[in-house]
Amino acid sequence: MSSNELEIEFAGITFKNPFLLSSAPPTMDPRHILRAARLGWGGAVMKTVTEEPTVDPRTRLGVLRREGKAIGMNNIELLSRESLKTWTDDWIPKIKQEAPKDFIFIASMMSGPEPEGWTALAETMSQTGADAIELNVSCPHGSPEKHMGAFIGQDPKLVEGVTKAAKKGTDLPILVKLTPNVTDIVPIAKAAERGGADALSAINTVESLIGIDIETATPLPIAYGKDRKEQFSTYGGFCGPAIKPLGLRFVSQIAKALPDIPISGIGGIENWTGATEYLMVGARTLQICTAVMWYGFSIIKDLTKGLSSFMKRKGYKSLDSVVGKALPKITTWTALTKLPPIVAHVIKDNCTGCKDCVIACADGGYVAIQMRDGAAVINEEKCDGCGLCYVVCRDNAIEFIHAR
Ligand SMILES: Cc1cc2nc3c(=O)[nH]c(=O)nc-3n(C[C@H](O)[C@H](O)[C@H](O)COP(=O)(O)O)c2cc1C
């Protein structure tokens, strides 16, 4: 295998590997971006800028935990707190000058529903040395109140219009970053393609209310109202490992409907296996935010090493041969054979006798599991092959076999 098996073409640009920082706090300034660039990231999408810098509330991050471990995060942070001028006159030229030559820098920008703003911003960004531009039409909080972000991204006409307008202002490749906060993402993706998008990024965060402090009946994350005393919160954007199933769904739906447009997959990627899942449903590059915020830029080492070793083990010669590999196997429910003769089977050596599967199957399943000699045993006559025992088993003790 060649030494650059992770290299991939995306929107007319060669990336040395598919791993990019998504537009978020890890790309807030040159200090962050250059550190990531030197550690080997393929590229970065800068924190989104608009005409006016942002002043955010405090606090602005909330967390979803399971047994102490964070599995999802939400944020009520808006866009870059630095001015457009600082980015275009100082920061982007500095990053382009000091980052390794093969590091790809993508500018991220947002404007209102009027096309002129997008054309003007794209013209300005084109003069900075950026390699491509991502249009943020997907921020789910704050921006929609100003008729920006997901307000635009939920309306195919506006998406087409602003994409066309941005294309008018630049020759750089344009990525349109889509929102998952829609019933069907395909018409939106098609609108972006009609507008001239060179690529699509999916997904931005999922609109959410992360939780309530029940002692004080206060929604989270706790922020303050205008009087600086009373506590309030607002709906935010949910991200991290818990949203990977949503990202995979949206990316696969776009890839199936629009096979010719490259997709940058985003949402809950925290290791090389999650990255490979996104590649297999059609993503050509991968963007990461939460995992970097939680574990740091150095995860790039495991991402590249893990993906390379996997490709070697499976005989994939290039990333192109991994992209979309699982897509033909996503079909309709109607096309599935009903009740194939599959039943659960307990791997005795792994079963600890915890009874979790027995309880689940008794009350949520087909009453098909009993304890015998300290281990779970499946009654194949009763087992319906639903998979609930596999879901609740913490010991990797369930496999599926053809029923006798
Ligand atoms: C604190 C925070 C700020 C973000 N700011 C932006 C932004 O300015 N522009 C943007 O396009 N996406 C923004 N995002 C969304 C991320 O780029 C990404 O789409 C999302 O978090 C899903 O990826 P993840 O699960 O890897 O975090 C932000 C996310 C977080 C957590």
PDBQT file of the ligand as one rigid body, heavy atoms in Angstrom, charges set to zero:
ROOT
HETATM    1  C1  LIG A 501     -19.512  24.999  21.169  1.00  0.00    +0.000 C 
HETATM    2  C2  LIG A 501     -19.800  24.730  19.715  1.00  0.00    +0.000 A 
HETATM    3  C3  LIG A 501     -19.734  25.770  18.790  1.00  0.00    +0.000 A 
HETATM    4  C4  LIG A 501     -20.010  25.538  17.440  1.00  0.00    +0.000 A 
HETATM    5  N1  LIG A 501     -19.903  26.572  16.555  1.00  0.00    +0.000 NA
HETATM    6  C5  LIG A 501     -20.138  26.348  15.242  1.00  0.00    +0.000 A 
HETATM    7  C6  LIG A 501     -19.954  27.391  14.295  1.00  0.00    +0.000 A 
HETATM    8  O1  LIG A 501     -19.558  28.509  14.620  1.00  0.00    +0.000 OA
HETATM    9  N2  LIG A 501     -20.220  27.111  12.995  1.00  0.00    +0.000 N 
HETATM   10  C7  LIG A 501     -20.631  25.879  12.572  1.00  0.00    +0.000 A 
HETATM   11  O2  LIG A 501     -20.831  25.671  11.374  1.00  0.00    +0.000 OA
HETATM   12  N3  LIG A 501     -20.798  24.859  13.463  1.00  0.00    +0.000 NA
HETATM   13  C8  LIG A 501     -20.553  25.064  14.768  1.00  0.00    +0.000 A 
HETATM   14  N4  LIG A 501     -20.669  24.027  15.661  1.00  0.00    +0.000 N 
HETATM   15  C9  LIG A 501     -21.120  22.701  15.180  1.00  0.00    +0.000 C 
HETATM   16  C10 LIG A 501     -19.951  21.750  14.896  1.00  0.00    +0.000 C 
HETATM   17  O3  LIG A 501     -19.101  22.270  13.887  1.00  0.00    +0.000 OA
HETATM   18  C11 LIG A 501     -20.438  20.354  14.452  1.00  0.00    +0.000 C 
HETATM   19  O4  LIG A 501     -21.209  20.498  13.284  1.00  0.00    +0.000 OA
HETATM   20  C12 LIG A 501     -21.284  19.669  15.519  1.00  0.00    +0.000 C 
HETATM   21  O5  LIG A 501     -20.779  19.901  16.813  1.00  0.00    +0.000 OA
HETATM   22  C13 LIG A 501     -21.372  18.163  15.286  1.00  0.00    +0.000 C 
HETATM   23  O6  LIG A 501     -20.110  17.544  15.315  1.00  0.00    +0.000 OA
HETATM   24  P1  LIG A 501     -19.540  16.760  16.628  1.00  0.00    +0.000 P 
HETATM   25  O7  LIG A 501     -20.564  15.750  17.035  1.00  0.00    +0.000 OA
HETATM   26  O8  LIG A 501     -18.221  16.198  16.192  1.00  0.00    +0.000 OA
HETATM   27  O9  LIG A 501     -19.368  17.802  17.685  1.00  0.00    +0.000 OA
HETATM   28  C14 LIG A 501     -20.379  24.232  17.015  1.00  0.00    +0.000 A 
HETATM   29  C15 LIG A 501     -20.425  23.186  17.946  1.00  0.00    +0.000 A 
HETATM   30  C16 LIG A 501     -20.135  23.418  19.280  1.00  0.00    +0.000 A 
HETATM   31  C17 LIG A 501     -20.169  22.281  20.260  1.00  0.00    +0.000 C 
ENDROOT
TORSDOF 0
